[in-house]
Each structure stands twice: as structure tokens, then as C-alpha cells.
Amino acid sequence: MIDLEHTATILGLVYIILIYLKNYWGWVFGVVSSLIFIKICIDHNLFVQSFVQFIYVILGVYGFITWKNTDSHIRKLSLQQLAIYLLSSCLLSAFLGFVLSFTNQSAPFLDSFIGVFGILATYLTIQKLVENWIIWIIINLLSIVLFVEQELYFSSILFLCYLFVSIVGYVHWTREILREKTN
């Protein structure tokens, strides 16, 4: 019998593959996977991840609408934009981790970092900015650690798959930018 974690994982795999292919239907699979992960994260005292999954649902709807109504043009951030995004996300995740360290939150700093940067990466994905993949690579590595610590091994395998697709996605989207520049 397939449980919630398995279902969310399978839907998450379909999501990341469709996003890699720049198919807007990927966002639908991501939304359903995130809805299931909300319950899983609450059950494991990962409150930031529960909240982040809720944000992913909202961003997934926004991503679906945005991708359905726009072209598939991949872009890059300026160094200044990237620095602003990274610095503000670091500060926010440190603050959130500090606040949550006074609760029964499991792994407050790691969970906060993954959550804040996951929201940033999702936003960059919606905007079709190639840097999303670099952030996802880091997030996926850390998520593997977090979910192994919580004994959510099937979810860890999902993030291992996400890691692989993130690396391939970065290479693929970067090549696409280079192709567009030469045309």
C-alpha cells in the first residue's frame, strides 16, 4: 500500500521533471505534493517546512498561471540582484532559526535555512532565472540531511532525485541561455 510519503514523493518527482522540461503542468503536481508534505512535516515537528510547503502551494498556483501565460525564455540575475537575494535570505533564515530554537522545532536553523532558501528558489524558478538551480542544489543536499535525521527515508530519496535533476537542470538551462545568445 502506498502511504502519504510515497505519494508525495512520486508527485514531487513528476513535478521536478516537468519543471526541468519547462512544462507548466509541473506546477500542478508540485502543489498536490506540497499539500501532502504539509501533513507529513506537521507530524514530524518540522513547523518551518510545514509553513514552507503551504507557501509552495501558493507559489505553485502562481507558477502555473505565470508559466501558462508566458514564453519559455530563461534569464540570469545580475550579480547585484543575486547578492541582495542571498544576503536577505541568509539574514531571514538566521533570525527565524534563532526564534525557533526556543521551541520544540526539530533542527530549527537547518529547517529555517531550507525553508527560506526554498521559497527564494521557487520564486526564481517561476521567473525562469537559471540561478534557481544552484540554490536548489544546496537546498536538496541539506534536505537529504534533514529528512534522514527525521527518518523520512523515502523523502530523502526524493531529494536525492531532486539533487540530480537540479544539476542537470542547471546545465540544461545554462546551455539554453548560451544558445539564445548565439542566435
PyMOL commands that place a pseudoatom at each C-alpha (Angstrom):
pseudoatom trace, name=CA, resn=MET, resi=1, chain=A, elem=C, hetatm=0, pos=[0.000, 0.000, 0.000]
pseudoatom trace, name=CA, resn=ILE, resi=2, chain=A, elem=C, hetatm=0, pos=[1.286, 3.442, -0.903]
pseudoatom trace, name=CA, resn=ASP, resi=3, chain=A, elem=C, hetatm=0, pos=[1.361, 5.852, 2.037]
pseudoatom trace, name=CA, resn=LEU, resi=4, chain=A, elem=C, hetatm=0, pos=[1.363, 9.652, 2.072]
pseudoatom trace, name=CA, resn=GLU, resi=5, chain=A, elem=C, hetatm=0, pos=[5.139, 9.975, 1.938]
pseudoatom trace, name=CA, resn=HIS, resi=6, chain=A, elem=C, hetatm=0, pos=[5.348, 7.699, -1.123]
pseudoatom trace, name=CA, resn=THR, resi=7, chain=A, elem=C, hetatm=0, pos=[2.532, 9.556, -2.872]
pseudoatom trace, name=CA, resn=ALA, resi=8, chain=A, elem=C, hetatm=0, pos=[4.085, 12.967, -2.183]
pseudoatom trace, name=CA, resn=THR, resi=9, chain=A, elem=C, hetatm=0, pos=[7.433, 11.675, -3.396]
pseudoatom trace, name=CA, resn=ILE, resi=10, chain=A, elem=C, hetatm=0, pos=[6.082, 10.314, -6.677]
pseudoatom trace, name=CA, resn=LEU, resi=11, chain=A, elem=C, hetatm=0, pos=[4.173, 13.538, -7.330]
pseudoatom trace, name=CA, resn=GLY, resi=12, chain=A, elem=C, hetatm=0, pos=[7.299, 15.524, -6.449]
pseudoatom trace, name=CA, resn=LEU, resi=13, chain=A, elem=C, hetatm=0, pos=[9.339, 13.580, -8.999]
pseudoatom trace, name=CA, resn=VAL, resi=14, chain=A, elem=C, hetatm=0, pos=[6.788, 14.280, -11.720]
pseudoatom trace, name=CA, resn=TYR, resi=15, chain=A, elem=C, hetatm=0, pos=[6.870, 17.957, -10.681]
pseudoatom trace, name=CA, resn=ILE, resi=16, chain=A, elem=C, hetatm=0, pos=[10.643, 18.383, -10.943]
pseudoatom trace, name=CA, resn=ILE, resi=17, chain=A, elem=C, hetatm=0, pos=[10.886, 16.556, -14.277]
pseudoatom trace, name=CA, resn=LEU, resi=18, chain=A, elem=C, hetatm=0, pos=[8.141, 18.701, -15.814]
pseudoatom trace, name=CA, resn=ILE, resi=19, chain=A, elem=C, hetatm=0, pos=[9.739, 21.887, -14.423]
pseudoatom trace, name=CA, resn=TYR, resi=20, chain=A, elem=C, hetatm=0, pos=[13.077, 20.846, -15.913]
pseudoatom trace, name=CA, resn=LEU, resi=21, chain=A, elem=C, hetatm=0, pos=[11.262, 20.474, -19.244]
pseudoatom trace, name=CA, resn=LYS, resi=22, chain=A, elem=C, hetatm=0, pos=[9.622, 23.910, -18.681]
pseudoatom trace, name=CA, resn=ASN, resi=23, chain=A, elem=C, hetatm=0, pos=[6.157, 22.347, -18.770]
pseudoatom trace, name=CA, resn=TYR, resi=24, chain=A, elem=C, hetatm=0, pos=[3.654, 24.404, -16.764]
pseudoatom trace, name=CA, resn=TRP, resi=25, chain=A, elem=C, hetatm=0, pos=[1.716, 21.279, -15.711]
pseudoatom trace, name=CA, resn=GLY, resi=26, chain=A, elem=C, hetatm=0, pos=[4.599, 20.509, -13.376]
pseudoatom trace, name=CA, resn=TRP, resi=27, chain=A, elem=C, hetatm=0, pos=[3.285, 23.150, -11.013]
pseudoatom trace, name=CA, resn=VAL, resi=28, chain=A, elem=C, hetatm=0, pos=[0.041, 21.178, -10.504]
pseudoatom trace, name=CA, resn=PHE, resi=29, chain=A, elem=C, hetatm=0, pos=[1.978, 18.093, -9.393]
pseudoatom trace, name=CA, resn=GLY, resi=30, chain=A, elem=C, hetatm=0, pos=[4.113, 20.293, -7.141]
pseudoatom trace, name=CA, resn=VAL, resi=31, chain=A, elem=C, hetatm=0, pos=[1.040, 21.788, -5.481]
pseudoatom trace, name=CA, resn=VAL, resi=32, chain=A, elem=C, hetatm=0, pos=[-0.501, 18.400, -4.701]
pseudoatom trace, name=CA, resn=SER, resi=33, chain=A, elem=C, hetatm=0, pos=[2.845, 17.056, -3.447]
pseudoatom trace, name=CA, resn=SER, resi=34, chain=A, elem=C, hetatm=0, pos=[3.236, 20.105, -1.179]
pseudoatom trace, name=CA, resn=LEU, resi=35, chain=A, elem=C, hetatm=0, pos=[-0.273, 19.695, 0.220]
pseudoatom trace, name=CA, resn=ILE, resi=36, chain=A, elem=C, hetatm=0, pos=[0.626, 16.156, 1.265]
pseudoatom trace, name=CA, resn=PHE, resi=37, chain=A, elem=C, hetatm=0, pos=[4.011, 17.236, 2.648]
pseudoatom trace, name=CA, resn=ILE, resi=38, chain=A, elem=C, hetatm=0, pos=[2.275, 19.766, 4.902]
pseudoatom trace, name=CA, resn=LYS, resi=39, chain=A, elem=C, hetatm=0, pos=[0.747, 16.870, 6.837]
pseudoatom trace, name=CA, resn=ILE, resi=40, chain=A, elem=C, hetatm=0, pos=[3.983, 14.874, 6.853]
pseudoatom trace, name=CA, resn=CYS, resi=41, chain=A, elem=C, hetatm=0, pos=[6.020, 17.812, 8.166]
pseudoatom trace, name=CA, resn=ILE, resi=42, chain=A, elem=C, hetatm=0, pos=[3.492, 18.647, 10.886]
pseudoatom trace, name=CA, resn=ASP, resi=43, chain=A, elem=C, hetatm=0, pos=[3.597, 15.020, 12.035]
pseudoatom trace, name=CA, resn=HIS, resi=44, chain=A, elem=C, hetatm=0, pos=[7.420, 15.285, 12.386]
pseudoatom trace, name=CA, resn=ASN, resi=45, chain=A, elem=C, hetatm=0, pos=[7.542, 18.678, 14.156]
pseudoatom trace, name=CA, resn=LEU, resi=46, chain=A, elem=C, hetatm=0, pos=[9.049, 20.412, 11.139]
pseudoatom trace, name=CA, resn=PHE, resi=47, chain=A, elem=C, hetatm=0, pos=[6.981, 23.540, 11.507]
pseudoatom trace, name=CA, resn=VAL, resi=48, chain=A, elem=C, hetatm=0, pos=[9.011, 25.702, 9.147]
pseudoatom trace, name=CA, resn=GLN, resi=49, chain=A, elem=C, hetatm=0, pos=[8.799, 23.017, 6.486]
pseudoatom trace, name=CA, resn=SER, resi=50, chain=A, elem=C, hetatm=0, pos=[5.035, 22.789, 7.041]
pseudoatom trace, name=CA, resn=PHE, resi=51, chain=A, elem=C, hetatm=0, pos=[4.709, 26.533, 6.523]
pseudoatom trace, name=CA, resn=VAL, resi=52, chain=A, elem=C, hetatm=0, pos=[7.076, 26.419, 3.537]
pseudoatom trace, name=CA, resn=GLN, resi=53, chain=A, elem=C, hetatm=0, pos=[5.006, 23.667, 1.946]
pseudoatom trace, name=CA, resn=PHE, resi=54, chain=A, elem=C, hetatm=0, pos=[1.960, 25.926, 2.346]
pseudoatom trace, name=CA, resn=ILE, resi=55, chain=A, elem=C, hetatm=0, pos=[3.877, 28.743, 0.631]
pseudoatom trace, name=CA, resn=TYR, resi=56, chain=A, elem=C, hetatm=0, pos=[4.857, 26.267, -2.109]
pseudoatom trace, name=CA, resn=VAL, resi=57, chain=A, elem=C, hetatm=0, pos=[1.164, 25.616, -2.708]
pseudoatom trace, name=CA, resn=ILE, resi=58, chain=A, elem=C, hetatm=0, pos=[0.531, 29.338, -3.208]
pseudoatom trace, name=CA, resn=LEU, resi=59, chain=A, elem=C, hetatm=0, pos=[3.662, 29.765, -5.331]
pseudoatom trace, name=CA, resn=GLY, resi=60, chain=A, elem=C, hetatm=0, pos=[2.735, 26.650, -7.319]
pseudoatom trace, name=CA, resn=VAL, resi=61, chain=A, elem=C, hetatm=0, pos=[-0.598, 28.182, -8.301]
pseudoatom trace, name=CA, resn=TYR, resi=62, chain=A, elem=C, hetatm=0, pos=[1.202, 31.417, -9.189]
pseudoatom trace, name=CA, resn=GLY, resi=63, chain=A, elem=C, hetatm=0, pos=[3.829, 29.445, -11.132]
pseudoatom trace, name=CA, resn=PHE, resi=64, chain=A, elem=C, hetatm=0, pos=[1.186, 27.554, -13.089]
pseudoatom trace, name=CA, resn=ILE, resi=65, chain=A, elem=C, hetatm=0, pos=[-0.597, 30.765, -14.083]
pseudoatom trace, name=CA, resn=THR, resi=66, chain=A, elem=C, hetatm=0, pos=[2.647, 32.568, -14.891]
pseudoatom trace, name=CA, resn=TRP, resi=67, chain=A, elem=C, hetatm=0, pos=[4.186, 29.771, -16.939]
pseudoatom trace, name=CA, resn=LYS, resi=68, chain=A, elem=C, hetatm=0, pos=[0.938, 29.069, -18.778]
pseudoatom trace, name=CA, resn=ASN, resi=69, chain=A, elem=C, hetatm=0, pos=[0.725, 32.696, -19.902]
pseudoatom trace, name=CA, resn=THR, resi=70, chain=A, elem=C, hetatm=0, pos=[4.391, 33.458, -20.723]
pseudoatom trace, name=CA, resn=ASP, resi=71, chain=A, elem=C, hetatm=0, pos=[7.117, 32.251, -23.051]
pseudoatom trace, name=CA, resn=SER, resi=72, chain=A, elem=C, hetatm=0, pos=[9.882, 29.862, -22.058]
pseudoatom trace, name=CA, resn=HIS, resi=73, chain=A, elem=C, hetatm=0, pos=[12.722, 32.418, -22.098]
pseudoatom trace, name=CA, resn=ILE, resi=74, chain=A, elem=C, hetatm=0, pos=[15.413, 31.640, -19.483]
pseudoatom trace, name=CA, resn=ARG, resi=75, chain=A, elem=C, hetatm=0, pos=[17.230, 34.597, -17.881]
pseudoatom trace, name=CA, resn=LYS, resi=76, chain=A, elem=C, hetatm=0, pos=[20.060, 35.308, -15.424]
pseudoatom trace, name=CA, resn=LEU, resi=77, chain=A, elem=C, hetatm=0, pos=[20.148, 37.569, -12.388]
pseudoatom trace, name=CA, resn=SER, resi=78, chain=A, elem=C, hetatm=0, pos=[22.638, 40.406, -12.186]
pseudoatom trace, name=CA, resn=LEU, resi=79, chain=A, elem=C, hetatm=0, pos=[25.323, 39.960, -9.521]
pseudoatom trace, name=CA, resn=GLN, resi=80, chain=A, elem=C, hetatm=0, pos=[23.759, 42.803, -7.523]
pseudoatom trace, name=CA, resn=GLN, resi=81, chain=A, elem=C, hetatm=0, pos=[20.316, 41.168, -7.596]
pseudoatom trace, name=CA, resn=LEU, resi=82, chain=A, elem=C, hetatm=0, pos=[21.792, 37.809, -6.613]
pseudoatom trace, name=CA, resn=ALA, resi=83, chain=A, elem=C, hetatm=0, pos=[23.726, 39.376, -3.716]
pseudoatom trace, name=CA, resn=ILE, resi=84, chain=A, elem=C, hetatm=0, pos=[20.590, 41.109, -2.419]
pseudoatom trace, name=CA, resn=TYR, resi=85, chain=A, elem=C, hetatm=0, pos=[18.524, 37.907, -2.607]
pseudoatom trace, name=CA, resn=LEU, resi=86, chain=A, elem=C, hetatm=0, pos=[21.221, 35.819, -0.904]
pseudoatom trace, name=CA, resn=LEU, resi=87, chain=A, elem=C, hetatm=0, pos=[22.012, 38.308, 1.857]
pseudoatom trace, name=CA, resn=SER, resi=88, chain=A, elem=C, hetatm=0, pos=[18.366, 38.956, 2.740]
pseudoatom trace, name=CA, resn=SER, resi=89, chain=A, elem=C, hetatm=0, pos=[17.628, 35.202, 2.721]
pseudoatom trace, name=CA, resn=CYS, resi=90, chain=A, elem=C, hetatm=0, pos=[20.622, 34.473, 4.982]
pseudoatom trace, name=CA, resn=LEU, resi=91, chain=A, elem=C, hetatm=0, pos=[19.528, 37.135, 7.467]
pseudoatom trace, name=CA, resn=LEU, resi=92, chain=A, elem=C, hetatm=0, pos=[15.910, 35.967, 7.456]
pseudoatom trace, name=CA, resn=SER, resi=93, chain=A, elem=C, hetatm=0, pos=[16.825, 32.299, 7.879]
pseudoatom trace, name=CA, resn=ALA, resi=94, chain=A, elem=C, hetatm=0, pos=[19.234, 33.087, 10.762]
pseudoatom trace, name=CA, resn=PHE, resi=95, chain=A, elem=C, hetatm=0, pos=[16.570, 35.158, 12.524]
pseudoatom trace, name=CA, resn=LEU, resi=96, chain=A, elem=C, hetatm=0, pos=[13.904, 32.510, 12.009]
pseudoatom trace, name=CA, resn=GLY, resi=97, chain=A, elem=C, hetatm=0, pos=[16.265, 29.752, 13.191]
pseudoatom trace, name=CA, resn=PHE, resi=98, chain=A, elem=C, hetatm=0, pos=[17.087, 31.750, 16.320]
pseudoatom trace, name=CA, resn=VAL, resi=99, chain=A, elem=C, hetatm=0, pos=[13.414, 32.332, 17.135]
pseudoatom trace, name=CA, resn=LEU, resi=100, chain=A, elem=C, hetatm=0, pos=[12.535, 28.687, 16.548]
pseudoatom trace, name=CA, resn=SER, resi=101, chain=A, elem=C, hetatm=0, pos=[15.447, 27.469, 18.670]
pseudoatom trace, name=CA, resn=PHE, resi=102, chain=A, elem=C, hetatm=0, pos=[13.291, 28.331, 21.703]
pseudoatom trace, name=CA, resn=THR, resi=103, chain=A, elem=C, hetatm=0, pos=[10.557, 25.886, 20.599]
pseudoatom trace, name=CA, resn=ASN, resi=104, chain=A, elem=C, hetatm=0, pos=[10.357, 22.130, 20.125]
pseudoatom trace, name=CA, resn=GLN, resi=105, chain=A, elem=C, hetatm=0, pos=[11.059, 22.657, 16.410]
pseudoatom trace, name=CA, resn=SER, resi=106, chain=A, elem=C, hetatm=0, pos=[13.293, 19.906, 15.032]
pseudoatom trace, name=CA, resn=ALA, resi=107, chain=A, elem=C, hetatm=0, pos=[16.562, 21.303, 13.599]
pseudoatom trace, name=CA, resn=PRO, resi=108, chain=A, elem=C, hetatm=0, pos=[15.467, 24.975, 13.724]
pseudoatom trace, name=CA, resn=PHE, resi=109, chain=A, elem=C, hetatm=0, pos=[18.440, 26.522, 11.891]
pseudoatom trace, name=CA, resn=LEU, resi=110, chain=A, elem=C, hetatm=0, pos=[18.655, 23.876, 9.184]
pseudoatom trace, name=CA, resn=ASP, resi=111, chain=A, elem=C, hetatm=0, pos=[14.900, 23.837, 8.707]
pseudoatom trace, name=CA, resn=SER, resi=112, chain=A, elem=C, hetatm=0, pos=[14.806, 27.651, 8.544]
pseudoatom trace, name=CA, resn=PHE, resi=113, chain=A, elem=C, hetatm=0, pos=[17.630, 27.814, 6.013]
pseudoatom trace, name=CA, resn=ILE, resi=114, chain=A, elem=C, hetatm=0, pos=[15.990, 25.189, 3.804]
pseudoatom trace, name=CA, resn=GLY, resi=115, chain=A, elem=C, hetatm=0, pos=[12.616, 26.903, 4.118]
pseudoatom trace, name=CA, resn=VAL, resi=116, chain=A, elem=C, hetatm=0, pos=[13.702, 30.456, 3.364]
pseudoatom trace, name=CA, resn=PHE, resi=117, chain=A, elem=C, hetatm=0, pos=[16.004, 29.484, 0.510]
pseudoatom trace, name=CA, resn=GLY, resi=118, chain=A, elem=C, hetatm=0, pos=[13.412, 27.037, -0.844]
pseudoatom trace, name=CA, resn=ILE, resi=119, chain=A, elem=C, hetatm=0, pos=[10.926, 29.885, -1.156]
pseudoatom trace, name=CA, resn=LEU, resi=120, chain=A, elem=C, hetatm=0, pos=[13.584, 32.006, -2.869]
pseudoatom trace, name=CA, resn=ALA, resi=121, chain=A, elem=C, hetatm=0, pos=[14.456, 29.178, -5.260]
pseudoatom trace, name=CA, resn=THR, resi=122, chain=A, elem=C, hetatm=0, pos=[10.788, 28.614, -6.084]
pseudoatom trace, name=CA, resn=TYR, resi=123, chain=A, elem=C, hetatm=0, pos=[10.326, 32.321, -6.839]
pseudoatom trace, name=CA, resn=LEU, resi=124, chain=A, elem=C, hetatm=0, pos=[13.409, 32.263, -9.090]
pseudoatom trace, name=CA, resn=THR, resi=125, chain=A, elem=C, hetatm=0, pos=[12.045, 29.157, -10.828]
pseudoatom trace, name=CA, resn=ILE, resi=126, chain=A, elem=C, hetatm=0, pos=[8.740, 30.902, -11.508]
pseudoatom trace, name=CA, resn=GLN, resi=127, chain=A, elem=C, hetatm=0, pos=[10.693, 33.804, -13.009]
pseudoatom trace, name=CA, resn=LYS, resi=128, chain=A, elem=C, hetatm=0, pos=[12.713, 31.296, -15.098]
pseudoatom trace, name=CA, resn=LEU, resi=129, chain=A, elem=C, hetatm=0, pos=[16.011, 32.500, -13.656]
pseudoatom trace, name=CA, resn=VAL, resi=130, chain=A, elem=C, hetatm=0, pos=[18.817, 29.957, -14.075]
pseudoatom trace, name=CA, resn=GLU, resi=131, chain=A, elem=C, hetatm=0, pos=[20.207, 30.633, -10.577]
pseudoatom trace, name=CA, resn=ASN, resi=132, chain=A, elem=C, hetatm=0, pos=[17.225, 28.773, -9.106]
pseudoatom trace, name=CA, resn=TRP, resi=133, chain=A, elem=C, hetatm=0, pos=[19.013, 25.504, -9.891]
pseudoatom trace, name=CA, resn=ILE, resi=134, chain=A, elem=C, hetatm=0, pos=[22.146, 26.457, -7.928]
pseudoatom trace, name=CA, resn=ILE, resi=135, chain=A, elem=C, hetatm=0, pos=[20.051, 27.249, -4.865]
pseudoatom trace, name=CA, resn=TRP, resi=136, chain=A, elem=C, hetatm=0, pos=[18.062, 24.039, -5.344]
pseudoatom trace, name=CA, resn=ILE, resi=137, chain=A, elem=C, hetatm=0, pos=[21.295, 22.024, -5.431]
pseudoatom trace, name=CA, resn=ILE, resi=138, chain=A, elem=C, hetatm=0, pos=[22.221, 23.361, -1.982]
pseudoatom trace, name=CA, resn=ILE, resi=139, chain=A, elem=C, hetatm=0, pos=[18.661, 23.024, -0.645]
pseudoatom trace, name=CA, resn=ASN, resi=140, chain=A, elem=C, hetatm=0, pos=[18.371, 19.450, -1.890]
pseudoatom trace, name=CA, resn=LEU, resi=141, chain=A, elem=C, hetatm=0, pos=[21.667, 18.426, -0.249]
pseudoatom trace, name=CA, resn=LEU, resi=142, chain=A, elem=C, hetatm=0, pos=[20.558, 19.920, 3.069]
pseudoatom trace, name=CA, resn=SER, resi=143, chain=A, elem=C, hetatm=0, pos=[17.062, 18.435, 2.741]
pseudoatom trace, name=CA, resn=ILE, resi=144, chain=A, elem=C, hetatm=0, pos=[18.560, 14.966, 2.411]
pseudoatom trace, name=CA, resn=VAL, resi=145, chain=A, elem=C, hetatm=0, pos=[20.302, 15.520, 5.755]
pseudoatom trace, name=CA, resn=LEU, resi=146, chain=A, elem=C, hetatm=0, pos=[17.154, 16.922, 7.391]
pseudoatom trace, name=CA, resn=PHE, resi=147, chain=A, elem=C, hetatm=0, pos=[14.866, 14.114, 6.255]
pseudoatom trace, name=CA, resn=VAL, resi=148, chain=A, elem=C, hetatm=0, pos=[17.371, 11.366, 7.135]
pseudoatom trace, name=CA, resn=GLU, resi=149, chain=A, elem=C, hetatm=0, pos=[17.544, 12.862, 10.644]
pseudoatom trace, name=CA, resn=GLN, resi=150, chain=A, elem=C, hetatm=0, pos=[13.741, 12.631, 10.784]
pseudoatom trace, name=CA, resn=GLU, resi=151, chain=A, elem=C, hetatm=0, pos=[13.836, 9.033, 9.477]
pseudoatom trace, name=CA, resn=LEU, resi=152, chain=A, elem=C, hetatm=0, pos=[11.867, 10.039, 6.406]
pseudoatom trace, name=CA, resn=TYR, resi=153, chain=A, elem=C, hetatm=0, pos=[13.983, 7.921, 4.108]
pseudoatom trace, name=CA, resn=PHE, resi=154, chain=A, elem=C, hetatm=0, pos=[11.676, 7.898, 1.105]
pseudoatom trace, name=CA, resn=SER, resi=155, chain=A, elem=C, hetatm=0, pos=[11.589, 11.707, 1.217]
pseudoatom trace, name=CA, resn=SER, resi=156, chain=A, elem=C, hetatm=0, pos=[15.398, 11.667, 1.363]
pseudoatom trace, name=CA, resn=ILE, resi=157, chain=A, elem=C, hetatm=0, pos=[15.433, 9.631, -1.824]
pseudoatom trace, name=CA, resn=LEU, resi=158, chain=A, elem=C, hetatm=0, pos=[13.123, 12.221, -3.397]
pseudoatom trace, name=CA, resn=PHE, resi=159, chain=A, elem=C, hetatm=0, pos=[15.587, 14.978, -2.539]
pseudoatom trace, name=CA, resn=LEU, resi=160, chain=A, elem=C, hetatm=0, pos=[18.435, 12.881, -3.917]
pseudoatom trace, name=CA, resn=CYS, resi=161, chain=A, elem=C, hetatm=0, pos=[16.486, 12.693, -7.183]
pseudoatom trace, name=CA, resn=TYR, resi=162, chain=A, elem=C, hetatm=0, pos=[15.795, 16.437, -6.934]
pseudoatom trace, name=CA, resn=LEU, resi=163, chain=A, elem=C, hetatm=0, pos=[19.537, 16.973, -6.499]
pseudoatom trace, name=CA, resn=PHE, resi=164, chain=A, elem=C, hetatm=0, pos=[20.286, 15.065, -9.679]
pseudoatom trace, name=CA, resn=VAL, resi=165, chain=A, elem=C, hetatm=0, pos=[17.604, 16.902, -11.671]
pseudoatom trace, name=CA, resn=SER, resi=166, chain=A, elem=C, hetatm=0, pos=[18.799, 20.235, -10.244]
pseudoatom trace, name=CA, resn=ILE, resi=167, chain=A, elem=C, hetatm=0, pos=[22.313, 19.612, -11.522]
pseudoatom trace, name=CA, resn=VAL, resi=168, chain=A, elem=C, hetatm=0, pos=[21.026, 18.542, -14.936]
pseudoatom trace, name=CA, resn=GLY, resi=169, chain=A, elem=C, hetatm=0, pos=[18.549, 21.460, -14.937]
pseudoatom trace, name=CA, resn=TYR, resi=170, chain=A, elem=C, hetatm=0, pos=[21.304, 23.970, -14.266]
pseudoatom trace, name=CA, resn=VAL, resi=171, chain=A, elem=C, hetatm=0, pos=[23.431, 22.591, -17.103]
pseudoatom trace, name=CA, resn=HIS, resi=172, chain=A, elem=C, hetatm=0, pos=[20.456, 22.430, -19.483]
pseudoatom trace, name=CA, resn=TRP, resi=173, chain=A, elem=C, hetatm=0, pos=[19.129, 25.928, -18.717]
pseudoatom trace, name=CA, resn=THR, resi=174, chain=A, elem=C, hetatm=0, pos=[22.652, 27.421, -18.871]
pseudoatom trace, name=CA, resn=ARG, resi=175, chain=A, elem=C, hetatm=0, pos=[23.198, 25.866, -22.298]
pseudoatom trace, name=CA, resn=GLU, resi=176, chain=A, elem=C, hetatm=0, pos=[19.848, 27.260, -23.402]
pseudoatom trace, name=CA, resn=ILE, resi=177, chain=A, elem=C, hetatm=0, pos=[20.936, 30.769, -22.374]
pseudoatom trace, name=CA, resn=LEU, resi=178, chain=A, elem=C, hetatm=0, pos=[24.162, 30.327, -24.343]
pseudoatom trace, name=CA, resn=ARG, resi=179, chain=A, elem=C, hetatm=0, pos=[22.242, 29.101, -27.401]
pseudoatom trace, name=CA, resn=GLU, resi=180, chain=A, elem=C, hetatm=0, pos=[19.940, 32.119, -27.239]
pseudoatom trace, name=CA, resn=LYS, resi=181, chain=A, elem=C, hetatm=0, pos=[22.948, 34.463, -27.066]
pseudoatom trace, name=CA, resn=THR, resi=182, chain=A, elem=C, hetatm=0, pos=[24.489, 32.923, -30.180]
pseudoatom trace, name=CA, resn=ASN, resi=183, chain=A, elem=C, hetatm=0, pos=[21.256, 33.155, -32.192]
for i in range(1, 183): cmd.bond("trace and resi %d" % i, "trace and resi %d" % (i + 1))
show_as sticks, trace
zoom trace
